[in-house]
Amino acid sequence: MRLVSGSTDTRVAAVAPKKVAKTAVMRNKIRRKIYEALKVIKPTLKPSFHAIVLAKPAMMQKKQIEIVADMRELFVKANLLR
């Protein structure tokens, strides 16, 4: 995750590079999974930051519940949860 502080609103982007999945279809699936996890977590996020979430190859085999748990853990480590 990359962070930019000092902004007035909260934005989170998901990136799935070609190293993670060769086809655009798979990269889009991974990005959609990340955005779905963010919908669950977003009400508990602190305001005013920009973040980029970079997908890893292991994400392709994970279920949505596991991705939500991993994302929550990631935001806790970054001290971005209320």
mmCIF file of the N, C-alpha and C atoms, coordinates in Angstrom:
data_MODEL
# 
_entry.id   MODEL 
# 
loop_
_atom_site.group_PDB 
_atom_site.id 
_atom_site.type_symbol 
_atom_site.label_atom_id 
_atom_site.label_alt_id 
_atom_site.label_comp_id 
_atom_site.label_asym_id 
_atom_site.label_entity_id 
_atom_site.label_seq_id 
_atom_site.pdbx_PDB_ins_code 
_atom_site.Cartn_x 
_atom_site.Cartn_y 
_atom_site.Cartn_z 
_atom_site.occupancy 
_atom_site.B_iso_or_equiv 
_atom_site.pdbx_formal_charge 
_atom_site.auth_seq_id 
_atom_site.auth_comp_id 
_atom_site.auth_asym_id 
_atom_site.auth_atom_id 
_atom_site.pdbx_PDB_model_num 
ATOM 1   N N  . MET A 1 1  ? 0.835   -1.162  0.000   1.00 0.00 ? 1  MET A N  1 
ATOM 2   C CA . MET A 1 1  ? 0.000   0.000   0.000   1.00 0.00 ? 1  MET A CA 1 
ATOM 3   C C  . MET A 1 1  ? 0.885   1.232   0.000   1.00 0.00 ? 1  MET A C  1 
ATOM 4   N N  . ARG A 1 2  ? 0.494   2.214   -0.787  1.00 0.00 ? 2  ARG A N  1 
ATOM 5   C CA . ARG A 1 2  ? 1.171   3.505   -0.817  1.00 0.00 ? 2  ARG A CA 1 
ATOM 6   C C  . ARG A 1 2  ? 0.203   4.548   -0.276  1.00 0.00 ? 2  ARG A C  1 
ATOM 7   N N  . LEU A 1 3  ? 0.701   5.485   0.516   1.00 0.00 ? 3  LEU A N  1 
ATOM 8   C CA . LEU A 1 3  ? -0.155  6.489   1.127   1.00 0.00 ? 3  LEU A CA 1 
ATOM 9   C C  . LEU A 1 3  ? 0.283   7.892   0.762   1.00 0.00 ? 3  LEU A C  1 
ATOM 10  N N  . VAL A 1 4  ? -0.695  8.779   0.630   1.00 0.00 ? 4  VAL A N  1 
ATOM 11  C CA . VAL A 1 4  ? -0.450  10.205  0.457   1.00 0.00 ? 4  VAL A CA 1 
ATOM 12  C C  . VAL A 1 4  ? -1.347  10.900  1.461   1.00 0.00 ? 4  VAL A C  1 
ATOM 13  N N  . SER A 1 5  ? -0.769  11.598  2.404   1.00 0.00 ? 5  SER A N  1 
ATOM 14  C CA . SER A 1 5  ? -1.590  12.267  3.410   1.00 0.00 ? 5  SER A CA 1 
ATOM 15  C C  . SER A 1 5  ? -1.729  13.745  3.054   1.00 0.00 ? 5  SER A C  1 
ATOM 16  N N  . GLY A 1 6  ? -2.587  14.423  3.786   1.00 0.00 ? 6  GLY A N  1 
ATOM 17  C CA . GLY A 1 6  ? -2.774  15.842  3.574   1.00 0.00 ? 6  GLY A CA 1 
ATOM 18  C C  . GLY A 1 6  ? -3.857  16.165  2.566   1.00 0.00 ? 6  GLY A C  1 
ATOM 19  N N  . SER A 1 7  ? -4.574  15.182  2.083   1.00 0.00 ? 7  SER A N  1 
ATOM 20  C CA . SER A 1 7  ? -5.660  15.439  1.146   1.00 0.00 ? 7  SER A CA 1 
ATOM 21  C C  . SER A 1 7  ? -6.946  15.695  1.932   1.00 0.00 ? 7  SER A C  1 
ATOM 22  N N  . THR A 1 8  ? -7.953  16.222  1.250   1.00 0.00 ? 8  THR A N  1 
ATOM 23  C CA . THR A 1 8  ? -9.196  16.563  1.929   1.00 0.00 ? 8  THR A CA 1 
ATOM 24  C C  . THR A 1 8  ? -10.217 15.434  1.907   1.00 0.00 ? 8  THR A C  1 
ATOM 25  N N  . ASP A 1 9  ? -10.042 14.459  1.055   1.00 0.00 ? 9  ASP A N  1 
ATOM 26  C CA . ASP A 1 9  ? -10.984 13.355  0.977   1.00 0.00 ? 9  ASP A CA 1 
ATOM 27  C C  . ASP A 1 9  ? -10.225 12.030  0.993   1.00 0.00 ? 9  ASP A C  1 
ATOM 28  N N  . THR A 1 10 ? -10.960 10.940  1.147   1.00 0.00 ? 10 THR A N  1 
ATOM 29  C CA . THR A 1 10 ? -10.358 9.609   1.182   1.00 0.00 ? 10 THR A CA 1 
ATOM 30  C C  . THR A 1 10 ? -10.564 8.933   -0.162  1.00 0.00 ? 10 THR A C  1 
ATOM 31  N N  . ARG A 1 11 ? -9.492  8.469   -0.754  1.00 0.00 ? 11 ARG A N  1 
ATOM 32  C CA . ARG A 1 11 ? -9.543  7.745   -2.016  1.00 0.00 ? 11 ARG A CA 1 
ATOM 33  C C  . ARG A 1 11 ? -8.651  6.515   -1.911  1.00 0.00 ? 11 ARG A C  1 
ATOM 34  N N  . VAL A 1 12 ? -9.140  5.412   -2.456  1.00 0.00 ? 12 VAL A N  1 
ATOM 35  C CA . VAL A 1 12 ? -8.354  4.184   -2.476  1.00 0.00 ? 12 VAL A CA 1 
ATOM 36  C C  . VAL A 1 12 ? -8.434  3.603   -3.881  1.00 0.00 ? 12 VAL A C  1 
ATOM 37  N N  . ALA A 1 13 ? -7.288  3.298   -4.459  1.00 0.00 ? 13 ALA A N  1 
ATOM 38  C CA . ALA A 1 13 ? -7.222  2.705   -5.795  1.00 0.00 ? 13 ALA A CA 1 
ATOM 39  C C  . ALA A 1 13 ? -6.666  1.290   -5.690  1.00 0.00 ? 13 ALA A C  1 
ATOM 40  N N  . ALA A 1 14 ? -7.112  0.434   -6.590  1.00 0.00 ? 14 ALA A N  1 
ATOM 41  C CA . ALA A 1 14 ? -6.639  -0.946  -6.641  1.00 0.00 ? 14 ALA A CA 1 
ATOM 42  C C  . ALA A 1 14 ? -5.845  -1.148  -7.922  1.00 0.00 ? 14 ALA A C  1 
ATOM 43  N N  . VAL A 1 15 ? -4.685  -1.767  -7.809  1.00 0.00 ? 15 VAL A N  1 
ATOM 44  C CA . VAL A 1 15 ? -3.817  -2.015  -8.960  1.00 0.00 ? 15 VAL A CA 1 
ATOM 45  C C  . VAL A 1 15 ? -3.466  -3.498  -9.003  1.00 0.00 ? 15 VAL A C  1 
ATOM 46  N N  . ALA A 1 16 ? -3.657  -4.099  -10.167 1.00 0.00 ? 16 ALA A N  1 
ATOM 47  C CA . ALA A 1 16 ? -3.290  -5.499  -10.379 1.00 0.00 ? 16 ALA A CA 1 
ATOM 48  C C  . ALA A 1 16 ? -2.368  -5.556  -11.598 1.00 0.00 ? 16 ALA A C  1 
ATOM 49  N N  . PRO A 1 17 ? -1.064  -5.636  -11.393 1.00 0.00 ? 17 PRO A N  1 
ATOM 50  C CA . PRO A 1 17 ? -0.128  -5.624  -12.518 1.00 0.00 ? 17 PRO A CA 1 
ATOM 51  C C  . PRO A 1 17 ? -0.110  -6.940  -13.297 1.00 0.00 ? 17 PRO A C  1 
ATOM 52  N N  . LYS A 1 18 ? 0.537   -6.918  -14.438 1.00 0.00 ? 18 LYS A N  1 
ATOM 53  C CA . LYS A 1 18 ? 0.628   -8.113  -15.281 1.00 0.00 ? 18 LYS A CA 1 
ATOM 54  C C  . LYS A 1 18 ? 1.412   -9.240  -14.623 1.00 0.00 ? 18 LYS A C  1 
ATOM 55  N N  . LYS A 1 19 ? 2.266   -8.927  -13.673 1.00 0.00 ? 19 LYS A N  1 
ATOM 56  C CA . LYS A 1 19 ? 2.988   -9.974  -12.946 1.00 0.00 ? 19 LYS A CA 1 
ATOM 57  C C  . LYS A 1 19 ? 2.023   -10.832 -12.129 1.00 0.00 ? 19 LYS A C  1 
ATOM 58  N N  . VAL A 1 20 ? 0.917   -10.243 -11.714 1.00 0.00 ? 20 VAL A N  1 
ATOM 59  C CA . VAL A 1 20 ? -0.066  -10.962 -10.899 1.00 0.00 ? 20 VAL A CA 1 
ATOM 60  C C  . VAL A 1 20 ? -0.946  -11.836 -11.772 1.00 0.00 ? 20 VAL A C  1 
ATOM 61  N N  . ALA A 1 21 ? -1.454  -11.277 -12.858 1.00 0.00 ? 21 ALA A N  1 
ATOM 62  C CA . ALA A 1 21 ? -2.329  -12.019 -13.768 1.00 0.00 ? 21 ALA A CA 1 
ATOM 63  C C  . ALA A 1 21 ? -2.050  -11.554 -15.193 1.00 0.00 ? 21 ALA A C  1 
ATOM 64  N N  . LYS A 1 22 ? -1.864  -12.491 -16.069 1.00 0.00 ? 22 LYS A N  1 
ATOM 65  C CA . LYS A 1 22 ? -1.489  -12.146 -17.447 1.00 0.00 ? 22 LYS A CA 1 
ATOM 66  C C  . LYS A 1 22 ? -2.646  -11.561 -18.251 1.00 0.00 ? 22 LYS A C  1 
ATOM 67  N N  . THR A 1 23 ? -3.867  -12.043 -18.011 1.00 0.00 ? 23 THR A N  1 
ATOM 68  C CA . THR A 1 23 ? -4.988  -11.579 -18.818 1.00 0.00 ? 23 THR A CA 1 
ATOM 69  C C  . THR A 1 23 ? -5.714  -10.426 -18.131 1.00 0.00 ? 23 THR A C  1 
ATOM 70  N N  . ALA A 1 24 ? -6.276  -9.554  -18.932 1.00 0.00 ? 24 ALA A N  1 
ATOM 71  C CA . ALA A 1 24 ? -7.011  -8.409  -18.407 1.00 0.00 ? 24 ALA A CA 1 
ATOM 72  C C  . ALA A 1 24 ? -8.243  -8.865  -17.626 1.00 0.00 ? 24 ALA A C  1 
ATOM 73  N N  . VAL A 1 25 ? -8.834  -9.956  -18.042 1.00 0.00 ? 25 VAL A N  1 
ATOM 74  C CA . VAL A 1 25 ? -10.015 -10.479 -17.350 1.00 0.00 ? 25 VAL A CA 1 
ATOM 75  C C  . VAL A 1 25 ? -9.667  -10.823 -15.902 1.00 0.00 ? 25 VAL A C  1 
ATOM 76  N N  . MET A 1 26 ? -8.565  -11.500 -15.683 1.00 0.00 ? 26 MET A N  1 
ATOM 77  C CA . MET A 1 26 ? -8.160  -11.875 -14.328 1.00 0.00 ? 26 MET A CA 1 
ATOM 78  C C  . MET A 1 26 ? -7.757  -10.648 -13.504 1.00 0.00 ? 26 MET A C  1 
ATOM 79  N N  . ARG A 1 27 ? -7.061  -9.704  -14.136 1.00 0.00 ? 27 ARG A N  1 
ATOM 80  C CA . ARG A 1 27 ? -6.686  -8.481  -13.418 1.00 0.00 ? 27 ARG A CA 1 
ATOM 81  C C  . ARG A 1 27 ? -7.927  -7.706  -12.987 1.00 0.00 ? 27 ARG A C  1 
ATOM 82  N N  . ASN A 1 28 ? -8.930  -7.649  -13.856 1.00 0.00 ? 28 ASN A N  1 
ATOM 83  C CA . ASN A 1 28 ? -10.173 -6.959  -13.510 1.00 0.00 ? 28 ASN A CA 1 
ATOM 84  C C  . ASN A 1 28 ? -10.912 -7.670  -12.382 1.00 0.00 ? 28 ASN A C  1 
ATOM 85  N N  . LYS A 1 29 ? -10.903 -8.997  -12.380 1.00 0.00 ? 29 LYS A N  1 
ATOM 86  C CA . LYS A 1 29 ? -11.533 -9.758  -11.293 1.00 0.00 ? 29 LYS A CA 1 
ATOM 87  C C  . LYS A 1 29 ? -10.876 -9.434  -9.959  1.00 0.00 ? 29 LYS A C  1 
ATOM 88  N N  . ILE A 1 30 ? -9.553  -9.385  -9.965  1.00 0.00 ? 30 ILE A N  1 
ATOM 89  C CA . ILE A 1 30 ? -8.821  -9.078  -8.737  1.00 0.00 ? 30 ILE A CA 1 
ATOM 90  C C  . ILE A 1 30 ? -9.155  -7.669  -8.262  1.00 0.00 ? 30 ILE A C  1 
ATOM 91  N N  . ARG A 1 31 ? -9.163  -6.707  -9.183  1.00 0.00 ? 31 ARG A N  1 
ATOM 92  C CA . ARG A 1 31 ? -9.510  -5.331  -8.812  1.00 0.00 ? 31 ARG A CA 1 
ATOM 93  C C  . ARG A 1 31 ? -10.928 -5.250  -8.254  1.00 0.00 ? 31 ARG A C  1 
ATOM 94  N N  . ARG A 1 32 ? -11.862 -5.961  -8.855  1.00 0.00 ? 32 ARG A N  1 
ATOM 95  C CA . ARG A 1 32 ? -13.239 -5.964  -8.353  1.00 0.00 ? 32 ARG A CA 1 
ATOM 96  C C  . ARG A 1 32 ? -13.311 -6.557  -6.948  1.00 0.00 ? 32 ARG A C  1 
ATOM 97  N N  . LYS A 1 33 ? -12.528 -7.608  -6.684  1.00 0.00 ? 33 LYS A N  1 
ATOM 98  C CA . LYS A 1 33 ? -12.496 -8.197  -5.338  1.00 0.00 ? 33 LYS A CA 1 
ATOM 99  C C  . LYS A 1 33 ? -11.974 -7.183  -4.319  1.00 0.00 ? 33 LYS A C  1 
ATOM 100 N N  . ILE A 1 34 ? -10.952 -6.433  -4.695  1.00 0.00 ? 34 ILE A N  1 
ATOM 101 C CA . ILE A 1 34 ? -10.394 -5.425  -3.795  1.00 0.00 ? 34 ILE A CA 1 
ATOM 102 C C  . ILE A 1 34 ? -11.425 -4.333  -3.518  1.00 0.00 ? 34 ILE A C  1 
ATOM 103 N N  . TYR A 1 35 ? -12.102 -3.857  -4.564  1.00 0.00 ? 35 TYR A N  1 
ATOM 104 C CA . TYR A 1 35 ? -13.103 -2.806  -4.377  1.00 0.00 ? 35 TYR A CA 1 
ATOM 105 C C  . TYR A 1 35 ? -14.288 -3.297  -3.540  1.00 0.00 ? 35 TYR A C  1 
ATOM 106 N N  . GLU A 1 36 ? -14.673 -4.552  -3.695  1.00 0.00 ? 36 GLU A N  1 
ATOM 107 C CA . GLU A 1 36 ? -15.746 -5.109  -2.868  1.00 0.00 ? 36 GLU A CA 1 
ATOM 108 C C  . GLU A 1 36 ? -15.318 -5.158  -1.403  1.00 0.00 ? 36 GLU A C  1 
ATOM 109 N N  . ALA A 1 37 ? -14.070 -5.524  -1.151  1.00 0.00 ? 37 ALA A N  1 
ATOM 110 C CA . ALA A 1 37 ? -13.563 -5.536  0.223   1.00 0.00 ? 37 ALA A CA 1 
ATOM 111 C C  . ALA A 1 37 ? -13.532 -4.120  0.801   1.00 0.00 ? 37 ALA A C  1 
ATOM 112 N N  . LEU A 1 38 ? -13.215 -3.153  -0.021  1.00 0.00 ? 38 LEU A N  1 
ATOM 113 C CA . LEU A 1 38 ? -13.175 -1.766  0.442   1.00 0.00 ? 38 LEU A CA 1 
ATOM 114 C C  . LEU A 1 38 ? -14.564 -1.243  0.798   1.00 0.00 ? 38 LEU A C  1 
ATOM 115 N N  . LYS A 1 39 ? -15.590 -1.718  0.108   1.00 0.00 ? 39 LYS A N  1 
ATOM 116 C CA . LYS A 1 39 ? -16.957 -1.311  0.445   1.00 0.00 ? 39 LYS A CA 1 
ATOM 117 C C  . LYS A 1 39 ? -17.306 -1.711  1.868   1.00 0.00 ? 39 LYS A C  1 
ATOM 118 N N  . VAL A 1 40 ? -16.820 -2.872  2.292   1.00 0.00 ? 40 VAL A N  1 
ATOM 119 C CA . VAL A 1 40 ? -17.087 -3.350  3.651   1.00 0.00 ? 40 VAL A CA 1 
ATOM 120 C C  . VAL A 1 40 ? -16.289 -2.536  4.669   1.00 0.00 ? 40 VAL A C  1 
ATOM 121 N N  . ILE A 1 41 ? -15.060 -2.206  4.344   1.00 0.00 ? 41 ILE A N  1 
ATOM 122 C CA . ILE A 1 41 ? -14.142 -1.556  5.281   1.00 0.00 ? 41 ILE A CA 1 
ATOM 123 C C  . ILE A 1 41 ? -14.311 -0.037  5.313   1.00 0.00 ? 41 ILE A C  1 
ATOM 124 N N  . LYS A 1 42 ? -14.779 0.561   4.226   1.00 0.00 ? 42 LYS A N  1 
ATOM 125 C CA . LYS A 1 42 ? -14.786 2.023   4.093   1.00 0.00 ? 42 LYS A CA 1 
ATOM 126 C C  . LYS A 1 42 ? -15.454 2.772   5.247   1.00 0.00 ? 42 LYS A C  1 
ATOM 127 N N  . PRO A 1 43 ? -16.574 2.314   5.816   1.00 0.00 ? 43 PRO A N  1 
ATOM 128 C CA . PRO A 1 43 ? -17.159 3.068   6.943   1.00 0.00 ? 43 PRO A CA 1 
ATOM 129 C C  . PRO A 1 43 ? -16.253 3.187   8.162   1.00 0.00 ? 43 PRO A C  1 
ATOM 130 N N  . THR A 1 44 ? -15.284 2.297   8.304   1.00 0.00 ? 44 THR A N  1 
ATOM 131 C CA . THR A 1 44 ? -14.403 2.340   9.479   1.00 0.00 ? 44 THR A CA 1 
ATOM 132 C C  . THR A 1 44 ? -13.069 3.029   9.199   1.00 0.00 ? 44 THR A C  1 
ATOM 133 N N  . LEU A 1 45 ? -12.857 3.517   7.985   1.00 0.00 ? 45 LEU A N  1 
ATOM 134 C CA . LEU A 1 45 ? -11.596 4.171   7.644   1.00 0.00 ? 45 LEU A CA 1 
ATOM 135 C C  . LEU A 1 45 ? -11.551 5.595   8.169   1.00 0.00 ? 45 LEU A C  1 
ATOM 136 N N  . LYS A 1 46 ? -10.362 6.048   8.528   1.00 0.00 ? 46 LYS A N  1 
ATOM 137 C CA . LYS A 1 46 ? -10.164 7.443   8.904   1.00 0.00 ? 46 LYS A CA 1 
ATOM 138 C C  . LYS A 1 46 ? -10.280 8.304   7.649   1.00 0.00 ? 46 LYS A C  1 
ATOM 139 N N  . PRO A 1 47 ? -10.691 9.555   7.785   1.00 0.00 ? 47 PRO A N  1 
ATOM 140 C CA . PRO A 1 47 ? -10.811 10.428  6.613   1.00 0.00 ? 47 PRO A CA 1 
ATOM 141 C C  . PRO A 1 47 ? -9.477  11.043  6.198   1.00 0.00 ? 47 PRO A C  1 
ATOM 142 N N  . SER A 1 48 ? -9.460  11.586  5.000   1.00 0.00 ? 48 SER A N  1 
ATOM 143 C CA . SER A 1 48 ? -8.375  12.433  4.486   1.00 0.00 ? 48 SER A CA 1 
ATOM 144 C C  . SER A 1 48 ? -7.067  11.710  4.196   1.00 0.00 ? 48 SER A C  1 
ATOM 145 N N  . PHE A 1 49 ? -7.107  10.713  3.341   1.00 0.00 ? 49 PHE A N  1 
ATOM 146 C CA . PHE A 1 49 ? -5.877  10.105  2.836   1.00 0.00 ? 49 PHE A CA 1 
ATOM 147 C C  . PHE A 1 49 ? -6.155  9.483   1.477   1.00 0.00 ? 49 PHE A C  1 
ATOM 148 N N  . HIS A 1 50 ? -5.120  9.300   0.714   1.00 0.00 ? 50 HIS A N  1 
ATOM 149 C CA . HIS A 1 50 ? -5.177  8.580   -0.562  1.00 0.00 ? 50 HIS A CA 1 
ATOM 150 C C  . HIS A 1 50 ? -4.304  7.340   -0.413  1.00 0.00 ? 50 HIS A C  1 
ATOM 151 N N  . ALA A 1 51 ? -4.778  6.201   -0.916  1.00 0.00 ? 51 ALA A N  1 
ATOM 152 C CA . ALA A 1 51 ? -4.018  4.958   -0.811  1.00 0.00 ? 51 ALA A CA 1 
ATOM 153 C C  . ALA A 1 51 ? -4.114  4.186   -2.117  1.00 0.00 ? 51 ALA A C  1 
ATOM 154 N N  . ILE A 1 52 ? -3.064  3.453   -2.432  1.00 0.00 ? 52 ILE A N  1 
ATOM 155 C CA . ILE A 1 52 ? -3.050  2.555   -3.580  1.00 0.00 ? 52 ILE A CA 1 
ATOM 156 C C  . ILE A 1 52 ? -2.801  1.152   -3.032  1.00 0.00 ? 52 ILE A C  1 
ATOM 157 N N  . VAL A 1 53 ? -3.716  0.239   -3.331  1.00 0.00 ? 53 VAL A N  1 
ATOM 158 C CA . VAL A 1 53 ? -3.585  -1.148  -2.886  1.00 0.00 ? 53 VAL A CA 1 
ATOM 159 C C  . VAL A 1 53 ? -3.062  -1.962  -4.063  1.00 0.00 ? 53 VAL A C  1 
ATOM 160 N N  . LEU A 1 54 ? -1.928  -2.580  -3.886  1.00 0.00 ? 54 LEU A N  1 
ATOM 161 C CA . LEU A 1 54 ? -1.275  -3.361  -4.930  1.00 0.00 ? 54 LEU A CA 1 
ATOM 162 C C  . LEU A 1 54 ? -1.576  -4.842  -4.714  1.00 0.00 ? 54 LEU A C  1 
ATOM 163 N N  . ALA A 1 55 ? -2.153  -5.485  -5.712  1.00 0.00 ? 55 ALA A N  1 
ATOM 164 C CA . ALA A 1 55 ? -2.518  -6.903  -5.606  1.00 0.00 ? 55 ALA A CA 1 
ATOM 165 C C  . ALA A 1 55 ? -1.278  -7.786  -5.672  1.00 0.00 ? 55 ALA A C  1 
ATOM 166 N N  . LYS A 1 56 ? -1.354  -8.906  -4.989  1.00 0.00 ? 56 LYS A N  1 
ATOM 167 C CA . LYS A 1 56 ? -0.293  -9.912  -5.000  1.00 0.00 ? 56 LYS A CA 1 
ATOM 168 C C  . LYS A 1 56 ? -0.819  -11.185 -5.656  1.00 0.00 ? 56 LYS A C  1 
ATOM 169 N N  . PRO A 1 57 ? 0.062   -12.044 -6.181  1.00 0.00 ? 57 PRO A N  1 
ATOM 170 C CA . PRO A 1 57 ? -0.391  -13.267 -6.862  1.00 0.00 ? 57 PRO A CA 1 
ATOM 171 C C  . PRO A 1 57 ? -1.256  -14.181 -5.991  1.00 0.00 ? 57 PRO A C  1 
ATOM 172 N N  . ALA A 1 58 ? -1.029  -14.213 -4.701  1.00 0.00 ? 58 ALA A N  1 
ATOM 173 C CA . ALA A 1 58 ? -1.804  -15.091 -3.826  1.00 0.00 ? 58 ALA A CA 1 
ATOM 174 C C  . ALA A 1 58 ? -3.270  -14.687 -3.751  1.00 0.00 ? 58 ALA A C  1 
ATOM 175 N N  . MET A 1 59 ? -3.583  -13.479 -4.136  1.00 0.00 ? 59 MET A N  1 
ATOM 176 C CA . MET A 1 59 ? -4.954  -12.984 -4.069  1.00 0.00 ? 59 MET A CA 1 
ATOM 177 C C  . MET A 1 59 ? -5.897  -13.717 -5.013  1.00 0.00 ? 59 MET A C  1 
ATOM 178 N N  . MET A 1 60 ? -5.368  -14.309 -6.061  1.00 0.00 ? 60 MET A N  1 
ATOM 179 C CA . MET A 1 60 ? -6.205  -14.977 -7.046  1.00 0.00 ? 60 MET A CA 1 
ATOM 180 C C  . MET A 1 60 ? -6.925  -16.184 -6.445  1.00 0.00 ? 60 MET A C  1 
ATOM 181 N N  . GLN A 1 61 ? -6.326  -16.861 -5.473  1.00 0.00 ? 61 GLN A N  1 
ATOM 182 C CA . GLN A 1 61 ? -6.912  -18.056 -4.895  1.00 0.00 ? 61 GLN A CA 1 
ATOM 183 C C  . GLN A 1 61 ? -7.735  -17.770 -3.641  1.00 0.00 ? 61 GLN A C  1 
ATOM 184 N N  . LYS A 1 62 ? -7.709  -16.546 -3.144  1.00 0.00 ? 62 LYS A N  1 
ATOM 185 C CA . LYS A 1 62 ? -8.393  -16.234 -1.892  1.00 0.00 ? 62 LYS A CA 1 
ATOM 186 C C  . LYS A 1 62 ? -9.872  -15.967 -2.111  1.00 0.00 ? 62 LYS A C  1 
ATOM 187 N N  . LYS A 1 63 ? -10.647 -16.280 -1.074  1.00 0.00 ? 63 LYS A N  1 
ATOM 188 C CA . LYS A 1 63 ? -12.070 -15.979 -1.086  1.00 0.00 ? 63 LYS A CA 1 
ATOM 189 C C  . LYS A 1 63 ? -12.272 -14.546 -0.607  1.00 0.00 ? 63 LYS A C  1 
ATOM 190 N N  . GLN A 1 64 ? -13.459 -14.013 -0.857  1.00 0.00 ? 64 GLN A N  1 
ATOM 191 C CA . GLN A 1 64 ? -13.740 -12.618 -0.528  1.00 0.00 ? 64 GLN A CA 1 
ATOM 192 C C  . GLN A 1 64 ? -13.594 -12.339 0.965   1.00 0.00 ? 64 GLN A C  1 
ATOM 193 N N  . ILE A 1 65 ? -14.003 -13.249 1.795   1.00 0.00 ? 65 ILE A N  1 
ATOM 194 C CA . ILE A 1 65 ? -13.894 -13.054 3.251   1.00 0.00 ? 65 ILE A CA 1 
ATOM 195 C C  . ILE A 1 65 ? -12.437 -12.932 3.672   1.00 0.00 ? 65 ILE A C  1 
ATOM 196 N N  . GLU A 1 66 ? -11.572 -13.731 3.062   1.00 0.00 ? 66 GLU A N  1 
ATOM 197 C CA . GLU A 1 66 ? -10.136 -13.662 3.369   1.00 0.00 ? 66 GLU A CA 1 
ATOM 198 C C  . GLU A 1 66 ? -9.547  -12.341 2.897   1.00 0.00 ? 66 GLU A C  1 
ATOM 199 N N  . ILE A 1 67 ? -9.996  -11.857 1.754   1.00 0.00 ? 67 ILE A N  1 
ATOM 200 C CA . ILE A 1 67 ? -9.489  -10.579 1.237   1.00 0.00 ? 67 ILE A CA 1 
ATOM 201 C C  . ILE A 1 67 ? -9.908  -9.439  2.158   1.00 0.00 ? 67 ILE A C  1 
ATOM 202 N N  . VAL A 1 68 ? -11.150 -9.467  2.633   1.00 0.00 ? 68 VAL A N  1 
ATOM 203 C CA . VAL A 1 68 ? -11.619 -8.437  3.567   1.00 0.00 ? 68 VAL A CA 1 
ATOM 204 C C  . VAL A 1 68 ? -10.772 -8.460  4.833   1.00 0.00 ? 68 VAL A C  1 
ATOM 205 N N  . ALA A 1 69 ? -10.498 -9.642  5.358   1.00 0.00 ? 69 ALA A N  1 
ATOM 206 C CA . ALA A 1 69 ? -9.676  -9.758  6.573   1.00 0.00 ? 69 ALA A CA 1 
ATOM 207 C C  . ALA A 1 69 ? -8.261  -9.236  6.326   1.00 0.00 ? 69 ALA A C  1 
ATOM 208 N N  . ASP A 1 70 ? -7.679  -9.576  5.181   1.00 0.00 ? 70 ASP A N  1 
ATOM 209 C CA . ASP A 1 70 ? -6.330  -9.095  4.850   1.00 0.00 ? 70 ASP A CA 1 
ATOM 210 C C  . ASP A 1 70 ? -6.306  -7.574  4.691   1.00 0.00 ? 70 ASP A C  1 
ATOM 211 N N  . MET A 1 71 ? -7.333  -7.032  4.040   1.00 0.00 ? 71 MET A N  1 
ATOM 212 C CA . MET A 1 71 ? -7.392  -5.578  3.844   1.00 0.00 ? 71 MET A CA 1 
ATOM 213 C C  . MET A 1 71 ? -7.548  -4.871  5.189   1.00 0.00 ? 71 MET A C  1 
ATOM 214 N N  . ARG A 1 72 ? -8.390  -5.430  6.054   1.00 0.00 ? 72 ARG A N  1 
ATOM 215 C CA . ARG A 1 72 ? -8.580  -4.830  7.380   1.00 0.00 ? 72 ARG A CA 1 
ATOM 216 C C  . ARG A 1 72 ? -7.258  -4.839  8.146   1.00 0.00 ? 72 ARG A C  1 
ATOM 217 N N  . GLU A 1 73 ? -6.537  -5.952  8.077   1.00 0.00 ? 73 GLU A N  1 
ATOM 218 C CA . GLU A 1 73 ? -5.230  -6.052  8.743   1.00 0.00 ? 73 GLU A CA 1 
ATOM 219 C C  . GLU A 1 73 ? -4.247  -5.032  8.162   1.00 0.00 ? 73 GLU A C  1 
ATOM 220 N N  . LEU A 1 74 ? -4.273  -4.854  6.862   1.00 0.00 ? 74 LEU A N  1 
ATOM 221 C CA . LEU A 1 74 ? -3.400  -3.892  6.198   1.00 0.00 ? 74 LEU A CA 1 
ATOM 222 C C  . LEU A 1 74 ? -3.676  -2.472  6.673   1.00 0.00 ? 74 LEU A C  1 
ATOM 223 N N  . PHE A 1 75 ? -4.951  -2.113  6.768   1.00 0.00 ? 75 PHE A N  1 
ATOM 224 C CA . PHE A 1 75 ? -5.308  -0.764  7.213   1.00 0.00 ? 75 PHE A CA 1 
ATOM 225 C C  . PHE A 1 75 ? -5.032  -0.574  8.700   1.00 0.00 ? 75 PHE A C  1 
ATOM 226 N N  . VAL A 1 76 ? -5.127  -1.634  9.487   1.00 0.00 ? 76 VAL A N  1 
ATOM 227 C CA . VAL A 1 76 ? -4.773  -1.526  10.918  1.00 0.00 ? 76 VAL A CA 1 
ATOM 228 C C  . VAL A 1 76 ? -3.279  -1.264  11.052  1.00 0.00 ? 76 VAL A C  1 
ATOM 229 N N  . LYS A 1 77 ? -2.459  -1.982  10.282  1.00 0.00 ? 77 LYS A N  1 
ATOM 230 C CA . LYS A 1 77 ? -1.003  -1.770  10.335  1.00 0.00 ? 77 LYS A CA 1 
ATOM 231 C C  . LYS A 1 77 ? -0.634  -0.343  9.917   1.00 0.00 ? 77 LYS A C  1 
ATOM 232 N N  . ALA A 1 78 ? -1.397  0.197   8.966   1.00 0.00 ? 78 ALA A N  1 
ATOM 233 C CA . ALA A 1 78 ? -1.129  1.560   8.498   1.00 0.00 ? 78 ALA A CA 1 
ATOM 234 C C  . ALA A 1 78 ? -1.777  2.604   9.399   1.00 0.00 ? 78 ALA A C  1 
ATOM 235 N N  . ASN A 1 79 ? -2.474  2.163   10.446  1.00 0.00 ? 79 ASN A N  1 
ATOM 236 C CA . ASN A 1 79 ? -3.144  3.042   11.396  1.00 0.00 ? 79 ASN A CA 1 
ATOM 237 C C  . ASN A 1 79 ? -4.178  3.932   10.694  1.00 0.00 ? 79 ASN A C  1 
ATOM 238 N N  . LEU A 1 80 ? -4.981  3.320   9.833   1.00 0.00 ? 80 LEU A N  1 
ATOM 239 C CA . LEU A 1 80 ? -5.980  4.075   9.084   1.00 0.00 ? 80 LEU A CA 1 
ATOM 240 C C  . LEU A 1 80 ? -7.412  3.712   9.447   1.00 0.00 ? 80 LEU A C  1 
ATOM 241 N N  . LEU A 1 81 ? -7.606  2.867   10.452  1.00 0.00 ? 81 LEU A N  1 
ATOM 242 C CA . LEU A 1 81 ? -8.953  2.545   10.913  1.00 0.00 ? 81 LEU A CA 1 
ATOM 243 C C  . LEU A 1 81 ? -9.293  3.373   12.130  1.00 0.00 ? 81 LEU A C  1 
ATOM 244 N N  . ARG A 1 82 ? -10.570 3.717   12.256  1.00 0.00 ? 82 ARG A N  1 
ATOM 245 C CA . ARG A 1 82 ? -11.020 4.498   13.417  1.00 0.00 ? 82 ARG A CA 1 
ATOM 246 C C  . ARG A 1 82 ? -11.008 3.666   14.670  1.00 0.00 ? 82 ARG A C  1 
# 
